[in-house]
Amino acid sequence: MRSGKYAMKTPDIQKVAVLGLGRMGHGIAQTFAVAGCDVRCYDQTKEVLQSTVSRIRNNLETARDAGILQPDAIDAALSRIVICATEEEALAGAQFVTEVVAEDLAIKQDLFARIEGLVSSECILASNTSTWPMTVMSVRMKNPERAINTHWFNPPHIVPLVEVIPGEKTAEVITQRTLATLERIGKTVVCLRQELPGFLVNRIQAAMYREMLDLLERGVASAEDIDRAFQASVGFRLAAIGPLLVYDFAGVDMQACVYSQLVESIRSDRNVHDLVRNLVAEGHLGVKTGKGLFDYTPESIKKIEKQRDERYLELLKLFYGDGSES
């Protein structure tokens, strides 16, 4: 396992609990288990809970087929995952808890207030929220200094990054232990110096999507061509080096000139696009409903997900070694 700049001399966190096993929770549990942690899991939805092991096994088999995992690592990882019947059972003995429940502030506030009394005083309580600052989520906690945001990216068992965002009352030792733990299990960690809505990556993505959706709404290009153009240009370059390096290599003076010419015509309002508002009103919510910006069938969704994960795994091997640590 990696030992990077956040490595600490304190004992490694070994016992992890994951609450919420839907689209991202099972992948987070998988990541901890592959890295050697003992993981106890819970979800209040019976069907989600019952399908967790099979979904994780499918992910692990895909990683094995891509050359990321050794065949014997699958059963070893699964042996470290315990599916629990209750929240209390999942939290028993936990040193680190990650919640991946509904993105609802009241639900998260209730959860943190409820579970802090079910774990030891040393246990770190983390959220995978992409929306709420920990300062707000932990407002009802007696000891908010041990609560912290750890924002993973989908699919979490493949995408390397985790953003770490301390709350106003988060203790520095909790931040450092969290960073060290995530780095130890193979993640690329970035610690934000301020709590901001959307954190870092989602803020950048929001600006990007605002312009792309505007171009689509105005009929400048089709959804297919916008994706193809971005993949074959910006996406291609950013997979190799970061956007600010791209900026420097292009020349700050040239970038300033381009910006000054474009900024007046780039969409900059704060309203949800009519295109998106109409899709939501019509119940076209993307993959989960079979229609969004594109149309889907159950077969096409499986095909796209398979191709997506295979490509992600190849990128993981290319830029982050063989991926065996993540």
N, C-alpha and C positions, 0 to 999 in steps of 0.2 A: 504494500500500500504506500501511497505517497506520503512524504514528510516534507511539507513546504513551509512557507513563511509563517503560517499560523500554528505550526506544531507546538504543543505545550507539554510540560513535564507532568501535568496532572494525569491521573489514570484515564485511559480511554473509555469513552462511553460505549457500553456494550449492549445494554437493554433498552430497546426502543419501542414506543407504542405509536401506532398510526390510527387515527380516528377519522373514518370516512374513506371508503375504498372504491369510489367511482372512477371517473375518467382519469384522474391523476393519482389518487391515493394508493391504488394497488401498485403503480409504478414506483412510487416513493418507497413503499414497503419493500419492494423487490430490490431496489438499489441498496438499501441498508443491509438486507439479507445477503446479497451477493458479496458485499464487503465484509461479511463475517459477523454482523450484529444479530442478536436474537430479537425477533420482531413479533410483537403481539398486536393483532389487528381487530378492529370492530367497525361495523356499519349497522345503522338501525334498520336498513332495508334488507329483508331476508334474502331476496333474489341476488342482490349485489354481494352480500356476504358469502352466499353459497357458490358464486361464480369466481370468487377472488383467486383461488388456487389455480383454476384452469386458465384464467386470463394471464396470470403470472407465468405459468408453464409455457403458454404459447409465446409470450415475449422471450423467455429464456431459450426456447427452441429456435426462434428466429435469430437470436444472437449467436447461438451455436452454429447454425447454418451459415452465418456470415463470417465465421471464424473468430468471433469475439470471445466466446466462452468455450472452455473445454467441456466435453460431454458429461463428465462426472460432476461438474459444477452445478448442474441443474438440480439434481436430487439433493446436493449439499445445501444449496440455497433454500430449496423448499422445506428442508428439514428444520430450518431455523425460523420458519414462519408458523405462528400459531393463530388460528382463527378463533376468536373468543365470542361467547354468547352474550356477554354484557360489557358495557363500558368499563365498569369497575374491574372486571377480570383482565381486560386489555391493559389497564393502567397499573396493575399490580407489579411492583418492583421496577417501574420505568425510571430510567435516568434522563430520557429525552423523549418528549411527546411532540408529534406533528399532527395538527388538526387540518383536515381537508374536507370539512363539512360545507353545507350550503353557503353561498356567498351572500349572507344576510347578516347585517350588523347585530341585530338583536340576538340571533341564534349564536353568534360567536361570543358576544358578551356573556350570555348565559353559560356557554360552555366553559369559558375560562374561569368564571366565578365558581362554577360547580366543581371542576376537576382539580383545582389547586389544592383542595383539601383531601384529595384521593391519592396524592403522590407525595414523595418525600420533599422536604424543604430544599433539597439540592437539585431536584429535577428541573430541567429546562423545559419551558412550555413555548412551543413555536407554532406559528400559523403559516399556511401556504396561501393566504389571501393575496389577490392581485389588486385589491381595492382599498381596504381599510387600514389606516395606520394603527400600529400596536398601542399607541397612547390612547386611542379611542376604544379599541377592543378590550383593553385591560382595565378600564375605568372602574369596574366593580371588584377587581382583585384586591386582596389584602396585601399581596406581595408582588406588585407589577414589575419589580426589578428583575425578575427571572423570566419575563415574557419577551419574545422577540419574533420579528417577521423573517421567514425564510421562503422566498418566492421562487419556486421551481418553474420550469417551462415544459410544456407538453411536446412529446412524451417524456416524462421526467427521468425514465430509466435510460434514455438515450441522449437527450440534449444536455450538454455539460454544465451550463450556467445555473447557479442559484444566487439570487440577490439576497443579501442580508441587510435588514433595516432595523436597527435598534429603536425602541420607543424612547420617549423623553426620560423615563425612569428606569430603563434597562441598565443593569449594572455592567460595567466594562468587562468584568470577568465572565459574565454570561455571553457577551458578544464574542469574546476571544475563544471561549470553549466551543461555541457554535461554529465559528469559522474553522477552528481546528478539526472539529468533528466532520464537517462537510468536506473539507479538503482531504481528510483521511479516507473517506469513502469514495474518493475519486472525482469529486465535483470541482468545477472552476467557480470560485467564490469571489464576489465583489461586494464590498461593504459600503453602503451609502452613508454619507456624512450628515444628511438631512432626511427627515420624513417628508415625502412629497406624494400627492395623489398620483397613482400610477407608477411610482418609484422611478426607475431609470429607463428600462427598455420599453415598457408600455407607453411612456410619454413620447418617446421617439417614434414608436409604431403608430400612435394615434395621429401624429402629424403626417406621416407617410400615407396612412389609409385615407385621411381627409382629402388629400390631393388625388390619389388614385380613384377613389369613389367619385370625386367630382369629374374627372376625365371620363369615367364610365357613364355617369349620368348625362353628361353633355354629348355623348356619342362620339368622342374623339377616337376611341378604339374599343374593340370588343373585350370582354372579360378575359377570353382566351389569349388575345394578343397582349394585353397588359401584363398578364402573368408571364408569357413567353419573353417579352421584352425585358422585364425585370430580372427574371432568372438568368438570361443570357448576357446581362450587363452588370447592374449593381449587385445582384445576388452573387454572380460569379466572382466579382472582385472582393466583395465583403467576406466571402468564405475563406479567402486567403489572407487578407489584412484588414484591419479595422477601418471604419469610415474616416476617422481623423487622420490616419496615415494616407488614405486616398486623397484627402483634402490637401495635405502638405505636398504630396507628389504631383498633384495637378498644378500647384502654385497658389499661394494665398492671394496674390494679386489677381490672378485669373478668376479664382472663385469669388472674390469680392465683386469683380466686374459682372460675372454671370448672375450673382445674387441681385445686384442692383437693377439689372435688366428684367429679372423675373418676378421679383417680390411683389410688385404691384398687381400682377395678374394671377398670382397663386391664391387659392382659396384660403381665407383666414378667419372666417366667421366661427361662431361657437355652436352652431345648430347642427343637429343630426341631419344628414342628407335626406332629401325627400325619397330618394331611391331606397334607402335603408328603412326609413319610417314606413313606407308602403309595404315592403317585404314583411316587416314585423306585423303590421296590421292584418296582412293576409295570411299570417301563420307560416310564412316561408322562412324558417330560421336556420337554414343551412343543412348540414349533413343529418342532423337529428330528426329533421322532418322530411328529408328527401328533396328539398328544393331551397335554394338561397340565391346566390349569384350564379350558381350552376345548378343543373338538375342531376339527381342521383337515384340509383336503384340500390337495393341491398348488395347486389353483386358488384356494382361499380365502387361502392364504398369499401368493400373488402379489398378490391384490387388496388385502389388508390392508397389505402392504409398500408398494404403490403409493400407496394413500390416506395412509398414515403419512408417507411422504416428501414428498408434495405438501403436506400440512398443515404439516410441519416447515419446508418451504421458504417457505410463506406467512408463518409466524411469523418466520422469519429475515429476510425482507424488511421485515416490520412493525417489528421491534424492533432489528434490526442493520443497517439500510440495505438496499441492494440485494443484499447478500451476495457481491458481486464480489470481495471480498478474502478469502473463506474457502473 
